[in-house]
Amino acid sequence: MARAVRAASVLPRHFVGELVASGWFVIGHDQRALHARISKIGTVREFIDWFDSTYVEPTDK
């Protein structure tokens, strides 16, 4: 069953709510969304450095 694309600030207006055959994104828009977020931090290298210094591994309970 097709699911609607979730609204996101990085998606062009014509893609918001458009049905897709599988997954959460129109083909290629997952990469666009990821790169849009990376660019808010800086370069890919800066994003990786930021992520590595910020992310905390969940502890098993």
PyMOL Python script that loads the backbone (N, CA, C, O; Angstrom):
from pymol import cmd

cmd.read_pdbstr("""\
ATOM      1  N   MET A   1       0.842  -1.179   0.000  1.00  0.00           N
ATOM      2  CA  MET A   1       0.000   0.000   0.000  1.00  0.00           C
ATOM      3  C   MET A   1       0.886   1.241   0.000  1.00  0.00           C
ATOM      4  O   MET A   1       1.866   1.297   0.743  1.00  0.00           O
ATOM      5  N   ALA A   2       0.566   2.212  -0.801  1.00  0.00           N
ATOM      6  CA  ALA A   2       1.357   3.441  -0.888  1.00  0.00           C
ATOM      7  C   ALA A   2       1.125   4.297   0.347  1.00  0.00           C
ATOM      8  O   ALA A   2       0.034   4.317   0.918  1.00  0.00           O
ATOM      9  N   ARG A   3       2.177   5.004   0.744  1.00  0.00           N
ATOM     10  CA  ARG A   3       2.079   5.919   1.878  1.00  0.00           C
ATOM     11  C   ARG A   3       2.340   7.334   1.394  1.00  0.00           C
ATOM     12  O   ARG A   3       3.059   7.534   0.415  1.00  0.00           O
ATOM     13  N   ALA A   4       1.771   8.302   2.062  1.00  0.00           N
ATOM     14  CA  ALA A   4       1.998   9.704   1.692  1.00  0.00           C
ATOM     15  C   ALA A   4       3.362  10.141   2.194  1.00  0.00           C
ATOM     16  O   ALA A   4       3.809   9.708   3.256  1.00  0.00           O
ATOM     17  N   VAL A   5       4.016  10.995   1.434  1.00  0.00           N
ATOM     18  CA  VAL A   5       5.289  11.572   1.854  1.00  0.00           C
ATOM     19  C   VAL A   5       5.001  12.511   3.006  1.00  0.00           C
ATOM     20  O   VAL A   5       4.081  13.325   2.926  1.00  0.00           O
ATOM     21  N   ARG A   6       5.769  12.411   4.072  1.00  0.00           N
ATOM     22  CA  ARG A   6       5.590  13.303   5.208  1.00  0.00           C
ATOM     23  C   ARG A   6       6.068  14.699   4.832  1.00  0.00           C
ATOM     24  O   ARG A   6       7.064  14.852   4.125  1.00  0.00           O
ATOM     25  N   ALA A   7       5.364  15.703   5.302  1.00  0.00           N
ATOM     26  CA  ALA A   7       5.752  17.084   5.025  1.00  0.00           C
ATOM     27  C   ALA A   7       7.087  17.373   5.677  1.00  0.00           C
ATOM     28  O   ALA A   7       7.311  17.026   6.837  1.00  0.00           O
ATOM     29  N   ALA A   8       7.960  18.000   4.938  1.00  0.00           N
ATOM     30  CA  ALA A   8       9.274  18.384   5.456  1.00  0.00           C
ATOM     31  C   ALA A   8       9.692  19.659   4.761  1.00  0.00           C
ATOM     32  O   ALA A   8       9.365  19.883   3.596  1.00  0.00           O
ATOM     33  N   SER A   9      10.413  20.487   5.480  1.00  0.00           N
ATOM     34  CA  SER A   9      10.801  21.772   4.921  1.00  0.00           C
ATOM     35  C   SER A   9      11.718  21.628   3.715  1.00  0.00           C
ATOM     36  O   SER A   9      11.834  22.562   2.921  1.00  0.00           O
ATOM     37  N   VAL A  10      12.376  20.476   3.557  1.00  0.00           N
ATOM     38  CA  VAL A  10      13.302  20.312   2.441  1.00  0.00           C
ATOM     39  C   VAL A  10      12.622  19.771   1.186  1.00  0.00           C
ATOM     40  O   VAL A  10      13.249  19.706   0.129  1.00  0.00           O
ATOM     41  N   LEU A  11      11.353  19.383   1.283  1.00  0.00           N
ATOM     42  CA  LEU A  11      10.664  18.852   0.115  1.00  0.00           C
ATOM     43  C   LEU A  11       9.978  19.982  -0.651  1.00  0.00           C
ATOM     44  O   LEU A  11       9.352  20.854  -0.047  1.00  0.00           O
ATOM     45  N   PRO A  12      10.095  19.968  -1.961  1.00  0.00           N
ATOM     46  CA  PRO A  12       9.361  20.956  -2.758  1.00  0.00           C
ATOM     47  C   PRO A  12       7.863  20.792  -2.525  1.00  0.00           C
ATOM     48  O   PRO A  12       7.403  19.688  -2.235  1.00  0.00           O
ATOM     49  N   ARG A  13       7.104  21.860  -2.645  1.00  0.00           N
ATOM     50  CA  ARG A  13       5.671  21.825  -2.391  1.00  0.00           C
ATOM     51  C   ARG A  13       4.945  20.702  -3.145  1.00  0.00           C
ATOM     52  O   ARG A  13       4.055  20.065  -2.582  1.00  0.00           O
ATOM     53  N   HIS A  14       5.307  20.452  -4.401  1.00  0.00           N
ATOM     54  CA  HIS A  14       4.568  19.462  -5.184  1.00  0.00           C
ATOM     55  C   HIS A  14       4.800  18.034  -4.704  1.00  0.00           C
ATOM     56  O   HIS A  14       4.096  17.128  -5.150  1.00  0.00           O
ATOM     57  N   PHE A  15       5.764  17.798  -3.809  1.00  0.00           N
ATOM     58  CA  PHE A  15       5.989  16.452  -3.298  1.00  0.00           C
ATOM     59  C   PHE A  15       5.294  16.211  -1.963  1.00  0.00           C
ATOM     60  O   PHE A  15       5.122  15.057  -1.572  1.00  0.00           O
ATOM     61  N   VAL A  16       4.898  17.239  -1.266  1.00  0.00           N
ATOM     62  CA  VAL A  16       4.261  17.067   0.032  1.00  0.00           C
ATOM     63  C   VAL A  16       2.904  16.408  -0.168  1.00  0.00           C
ATOM     64  O   VAL A  16       2.052  16.930  -0.888  1.00  0.00           O
ATOM     65  N   GLY A  17       2.708  15.271   0.466  1.00  0.00           N
ATOM     66  CA  GLY A  17       1.460  14.541   0.366  1.00  0.00           C
ATOM     67  C   GLY A  17       1.326  13.657  -0.862  1.00  0.00           C
ATOM     68  O   GLY A  17       0.305  12.988  -1.022  1.00  0.00           O
ATOM     69  N   GLU A  18       2.321  13.636  -1.729  1.00  0.00           N
ATOM     70  CA  GLU A  18       2.271  12.799  -2.927  1.00  0.00           C
ATOM     71  C   GLU A  18       2.440  11.341  -2.512  1.00  0.00           C
ATOM     72  O   GLU A  18       3.278  11.025  -1.667  1.00  0.00           O
ATOM     73  N   LEU A  19       1.642  10.452  -3.108  1.00  0.00           N
ATOM     74  CA  LEU A  19       1.757   9.037  -2.787  1.00  0.00           C
ATOM     75  C   LEU A  19       2.983   8.439  -3.460  1.00  0.00           C
ATOM     76  O   LEU A  19       3.283   8.746  -4.613  1.00  0.00           O
ATOM     77  N   VAL A  20       3.686   7.585  -2.730  1.00  0.00           N
ATOM     78  CA  VAL A  20       4.839   6.881  -3.276  1.00  0.00           C
ATOM     79  C   VAL A  20       4.589   5.387  -3.148  1.00  0.00           C
ATOM     80  O   VAL A  20       3.857   4.942  -2.264  1.00  0.00           O
ATOM     81  N   ALA A  21       5.204   4.618  -4.037  1.00  0.00           N
ATOM     82  CA  ALA A  21       4.951   3.174  -4.072  1.00  0.00           C
ATOM     83  C   ALA A  21       5.540   2.454  -2.863  1.00  0.00           C
ATOM     84  O   ALA A  21       4.951   1.494  -2.366  1.00  0.00           O
ATOM     85  N   SER A  22       6.689   2.905  -2.389  1.00  0.00           N
ATOM     86  CA  SER A  22       7.290   2.255  -1.225  1.00  0.00           C
ATOM     87  C   SER A  22       8.177   3.252  -0.510  1.00  0.00           C
ATOM     88  O   SER A  22       8.624   4.235  -1.101  1.00  0.00           O
ATOM     89  N   GLY A  23       8.426   3.000   0.743  1.00  0.00           N
ATOM     90  CA  GLY A  23       9.298   3.872   1.519  1.00  0.00           C
ATOM     91  C   GLY A  23       8.625   5.179   1.900  1.00  0.00           C
ATOM     92  O   GLY A  23       7.438   5.385   1.648  1.00  0.00           O
ATOM     93  N   TRP A  24       9.400   6.050   2.507  1.00  0.00           N
ATOM     94  CA  TRP A  24       8.876   7.321   2.996  1.00  0.00           C
ATOM     95  C   TRP A  24       9.174   8.477   2.064  1.00  0.00           C
ATOM     96  O   TRP A  24       8.615   9.559   2.244  1.00  0.00           O
ATOM     97  N   PHE A  25      10.029   8.293   1.080  1.00  0.00           N
ATOM     98  CA  PHE A  25      10.461   9.387   0.229  1.00  0.00           C
ATOM     99  C   PHE A  25      10.279   9.061  -1.242  1.00  0.00           C
ATOM    100  O   PHE A  25      10.345   7.901  -1.649  1.00  0.00           O
ATOM    101  N   VAL A  26      10.051  10.096  -2.030  1.00  0.00           N
ATOM    102  CA  VAL A  26      10.124   9.956  -3.471  1.00  0.00           C
ATOM    103  C   VAL A  26      11.591   9.634  -3.759  1.00  0.00           C
ATOM    104  O   VAL A  26      12.477  10.135  -3.068  1.00  0.00           O
ATOM    105  N   ILE A  27      11.854   8.815  -4.760  1.00  0.00           N
ATOM    106  CA  ILE A  27      13.231   8.388  -5.056  1.00  0.00           C
ATOM    107  C   ILE A  27      14.166   9.592  -5.128  1.00  0.00           C
ATOM    108  O   ILE A  27      13.908  10.553  -5.852  1.00  0.00           O
ATOM    109  N   GLY A  28      15.251   9.521  -4.368  1.00  0.00           N
ATOM    110  CA  GLY A  28      16.256  10.577  -4.357  1.00  0.00           C
ATOM    111  C   GLY A  28      16.047  11.639  -3.300  1.00  0.00           C
ATOM    112  O   GLY A  28      16.990  12.352  -2.957  1.00  0.00           O
ATOM    113  N   HIS A  29      14.842  11.766  -2.775  1.00  0.00           N
ATOM    114  CA  HIS A  29      14.587  12.830  -1.809  1.00  0.00           C
ATOM    115  C   HIS A  29      15.126  12.508  -0.426  1.00  0.00           C
ATOM    116  O   HIS A  29      15.309  13.418   0.382  1.00  0.00           O
ATOM    117  N   ASP A  30      15.386  11.244  -0.131  1.00  0.00           N
ATOM    118  CA  ASP A  30      16.032  10.926   1.144  1.00  0.00           C
ATOM    119  C   ASP A  30      17.441  11.507   1.158  1.00  0.00           C
ATOM    120  O   ASP A  30      17.886  12.036   2.177  1.00  0.00           O
ATOM    121  N   GLN A  31      18.139  11.409   0.038  1.00  0.00           N
ATOM    122  CA  GLN A  31      19.477  11.980  -0.047  1.00  0.00           C
ATOM    123  C   GLN A  31      19.428  13.504  -0.009  1.00  0.00           C
ATOM    124  O   GLN A  31      20.273  14.140   0.622  1.00  0.00           O
ATOM    125  N   ARG A  32      18.446  14.086  -0.681  1.00  0.00           N
ATOM    126  CA  ARG A  32      18.310  15.550  -0.648  1.00  0.00           C
ATOM    127  C   ARG A  32      18.044  16.029   0.776  1.00  0.00           C
ATOM    128  O   ARG A  32      18.626  17.019   1.221  1.00  0.00           O
ATOM    129  N   ALA A  33      17.169  15.330   1.487  1.00  0.00           N
ATOM    130  CA  ALA A  33      16.843  15.714   2.864  1.00  0.00           C
ATOM    131  C   ALA A  33      18.077  15.589   3.757  1.00  0.00           C
ATOM    132  O   ALA A  33      18.333  16.460   4.589  1.00  0.00           O
ATOM    133  N   LEU A  34      18.830  14.523   3.590  1.00  0.00           N
ATOM    134  CA  LEU A  34      20.046  14.325   4.379  1.00  0.00           C
ATOM    135  C   LEU A  34      21.070  15.410   4.084  1.00  0.00           C
ATOM    136  O   LEU A  34      21.644  15.985   5.008  1.00  0.00           O
ATOM    137  N   HIS A  35      21.304  15.694   2.822  1.00  0.00           N
ATOM    138  CA  HIS A  35      22.292  16.720   2.461  1.00  0.00           C
ATOM    139  C   HIS A  35      21.853  18.121   2.895  1.00  0.00           C
ATOM    140  O   HIS A  35      22.692  18.951   3.243  1.00  0.00           O
ATOM    141  N   ALA A  36      20.546  18.385   2.876  1.00  0.00           N
ATOM    142  CA  ALA A  36      20.052  19.681   3.367  1.00  0.00           C
ATOM    143  C   ALA A  36      20.368  19.840   4.847  1.00  0.00           C
ATOM    144  O   ALA A  36      20.724  20.931   5.291  1.00  0.00           O
ATOM    145  N   ARG A  37      20.243  18.764   5.609  1.00  0.00           N
ATOM    146  CA  ARG A  37      20.543  18.820   7.039  1.00  0.00           C
ATOM    147  C   ARG A  37      22.046  18.911   7.290  1.00  0.00           C
ATOM    148  O   ARG A  37      22.486  19.633   8.184  1.00  0.00           O
ATOM    149  N   ILE A  38      22.825  18.185   6.507  1.00  0.00           N
ATOM    150  CA  ILE A  38      24.291  18.260   6.637  1.00  0.00           C
ATOM    151  C   ILE A  38      24.755  19.680   6.386  1.00  0.00           C
ATOM    152  O   ILE A  38      25.613  20.188   7.107  1.00  0.00           O
ATOM    153  N   SER A  39      24.201  20.327   5.374  1.00  0.00           N
ATOM    154  CA  SER A  39      24.647  21.680   5.033  1.00  0.00           C
ATOM    155  C   SER A  39      24.334  22.688   6.134  1.00  0.00           C
ATOM    156  O   SER A  39      24.960  23.747   6.188  1.00  0.00           O
ATOM    157  N   LYS A  40      23.383  22.385   7.008  1.00  0.00           N
ATOM    158  CA  LYS A  40      23.094  23.278   8.132  1.00  0.00           C
ATOM    159  C   LYS A  40      24.210  23.234   9.169  1.00  0.00           C
ATOM    160  O   LYS A  40      24.390  24.185   9.929  1.00  0.00           O
ATOM    161  N   ILE A  41      24.964  22.128   9.202  1.00  0.00           N
ATOM    162  CA  ILE A  41      26.103  22.000  10.104  1.00  0.00           C
ATOM    163  C   ILE A  41      27.352  22.553   9.425  1.00  0.00           C
ATOM    164  O   ILE A  41      28.177  23.207  10.064  1.00  0.00           O
ATOM    165  N   GLY A  42      27.486  22.286   8.126  1.00  0.00           N
ATOM    166  CA  GLY A  42      28.663  22.725   7.363  1.00  0.00           C
ATOM    167  C   GLY A  42      28.970  21.710   6.285  1.00  0.00           C
ATOM    168  O   GLY A  42      28.081  21.296   5.541  1.00  0.00           O
ATOM    169  N   THR A  43      30.231  21.307   6.198  1.00  0.00           N
ATOM    170  CA  THR A  43      30.638  20.305   5.213  1.00  0.00           C
ATOM    171  C   THR A  43      30.299  18.913   5.734  1.00  0.00           C
ATOM    172  O   THR A  43      29.925  18.748   6.895  1.00  0.00           O
ATOM    173  N   VAL A  44      30.435  17.914   4.862  1.00  0.00           N
ATOM    174  CA  VAL A  44      30.201  16.533   5.295  1.00  0.00           C
ATOM    175  C   VAL A  44      31.163  16.183   6.434  1.00  0.00           C
ATOM    176  O   VAL A  44      30.762  15.563   7.419  1.00  0.00           O
ATOM    177  N   ARG A  45      32.426  16.580   6.299  1.00  0.00           N
ATOM    178  CA  ARG A  45      33.413  16.310   7.351  1.00  0.00           C
ATOM    179  C   ARG A  45      33.009  16.961   8.681  1.00  0.00           C
ATOM    180  O   ARG A  45      33.105  16.341   9.740  1.00  0.00           O
ATOM    181  N   GLU A  46      32.556  18.217   8.607  1.00  0.00           N
ATOM    182  CA  GLU A  46      32.109  18.903   9.824  1.00  0.00           C
ATOM    183  C   GLU A  46      30.887  18.224  10.428  1.00  0.00           C
ATOM    184  O   GLU A  46      30.758  18.152  11.650  1.00  0.00           O
ATOM    185  N   PHE A  47      29.982  17.721   9.574  1.00  0.00           N
ATOM    186  CA  PHE A  47      28.817  16.999  10.067  1.00  0.00           C
ATOM    187  C   PHE A  47      29.241  15.725  10.787  1.00  0.00           C
ATOM    188  O   PHE A  47      28.744  15.429  11.874  1.00  0.00           O
ATOM    189  N   ILE A  48      30.154  14.977  10.188  1.00  0.00           N
ATOM    190  CA  ILE A  48      30.635  13.736  10.810  1.00  0.00           C
ATOM    191  C   ILE A  48      31.293  14.034  12.153  1.00  0.00           C
ATOM    192  O   ILE A  48      31.039  13.337  13.135  1.00  0.00           O
ATOM    193  N   ASP A  49      32.132  15.060  12.202  1.00  0.00           N
ATOM    194  CA  ASP A  49      32.769  15.447  13.470  1.00  0.00           C
ATOM    195  C   ASP A  49      31.718  15.841  14.503  1.00  0.00           C
ATOM    196  O   ASP A  49      31.799  15.434  15.661  1.00  0.00           O
ATOM    197  N   TRP A  50      30.729  16.637  14.082  1.00  0.00           N
ATOM    198  CA  TRP A  50      29.658  17.051  14.986  1.00  0.00           C
ATOM    199  C   TRP A  50      28.877  15.838  15.484  1.00  0.00           C
ATOM    200  O   TRP A  50      28.620  15.709  16.681  1.00  0.00           O
ATOM    201  N   PHE A  51      28.499  14.949  14.566  1.00  0.00           N
ATOM    202  CA  PHE A  51      27.726  13.766  14.940  1.00  0.00           C
ATOM    203  C   PHE A  51      28.508  12.903  15.926  1.00  0.00           C
ATOM    204  O   PHE A  51      27.971  12.473  16.946  1.00  0.00           O
ATOM    205  N   ASP A  52      29.783  12.651  15.614  1.00  0.00           N
ATOM    206  CA  ASP A  52      30.605  11.803  16.478  1.00  0.00           C
ATOM    207  C   ASP A  52      30.779  12.395  17.872  1.00  0.00           C
ATOM    208  O   ASP A  52      30.895  11.651  18.845  1.00  0.00           O
ATOM    209  N   SER A  53      30.798  13.718  17.984  1.00  0.00           N
ATOM    210  CA  SER A  53      30.959  14.337  19.295  1.00  0.00           C
ATOM    211  C   SER A  53      29.639  14.512  20.033  1.00  0.00           C
ATOM    212  O   SER A  53      29.631  14.778  21.234  1.00  0.00           O
ATOM    213  N   THR A  54      28.499  14.362  19.310  1.00  0.00           N
ATOM    214  CA  THR A  54      27.181  14.598  19.890  1.00  0.00           C
ATOM    215  C   THR A  54      26.430  13.315  20.212  1.00  0.00           C
ATOM    216  O   THR A  54      25.788  13.219  21.258  1.00  0.00           O
ATOM    217  N   TYR A  55      26.504  12.338  19.332  1.00  0.00           N
ATOM    218  CA  TYR A  55      25.706  11.118  19.462  1.00  0.00           C
ATOM    219  C   TYR A  55      26.161  10.279  20.647  1.00  0.00           C
ATOM    220  O   TYR A  55      27.354  10.050  20.846  1.00  0.00           O
ATOM    221  N   VAL A  56      25.194   9.830  21.423  1.00  0.00           N
ATOM    222  CA  VAL A  56      25.490   8.950  22.552  1.00  0.00           C
ATOM    223  C   VAL A  56      24.836   7.612  22.277  1.00  0.00           C
ATOM    224  O   VAL A  56      23.626   7.539  22.062  1.00  0.00           O
ATOM    225  N   GLU A  57      25.635   6.544  22.283  1.00  0.00           N
ATOM    226  CA  GLU A  57      25.102   5.196  22.060  1.00  0.00           C
ATOM    227  C   GLU A  57      24.124   4.854  23.178  1.00  0.00           C
ATOM    228  O   GLU A  57      24.421   5.088  24.350  1.00  0.00           O
ATOM    229  N   PRO A  58      22.960   4.304  22.831  1.00  0.00           N
ATOM    230  CA  PRO A  58      22.017   3.879  23.876  1.00  0.00           C
ATOM    231  C   PRO A  58      22.611   2.721  24.683  1.00  0.00           C
ATOM    232  O   PRO A  58      23.309   1.861  24.145  1.00  0.00           O
ATOM    233  N   THR A  59      22.326   2.720  25.942  1.00  0.00           N
ATOM    234  CA  THR A  59      22.811   1.622  26.788  1.00  0.00           C
ATOM    235  C   THR A  59      21.763   0.527  26.828  1.00  0.00           C
ATOM    236  O   THR A  59      20.566   0.810  26.873  1.00  0.00           O
ATOM    237  N   ASP A  60      22.209  -0.729  26.810  1.00  0.00           N
ATOM    238  CA  ASP A  60      21.290  -1.868  26.919  1.00  0.00           C
ATOM    239  C   ASP A  60      20.802  -1.980  28.351  1.00  0.00           C
ATOM    240  O   ASP A  60      21.561  -1.789  29.301  1.00  0.00           O
ATOM    241  N   LYS A  61      19.535  -2.291  28.487  1.00  0.00           N
ATOM    242  CA  LYS A  61      18.961  -2.441  29.842  1.00  0.00           C
ATOM    243  C   LYS A  61      18.605  -3.864  30.109  1.00  0.00           C
ATOM    244  O   LYS A  61      18.111  -4.185  31.190  1.00  0.00           O
TER     245      LYS A  61
END
""", "prot")
cmd.dss("prot")
cmd.show_as("cartoon", "prot")
cmd.util.cbc("prot")
cmd.orient("prot")
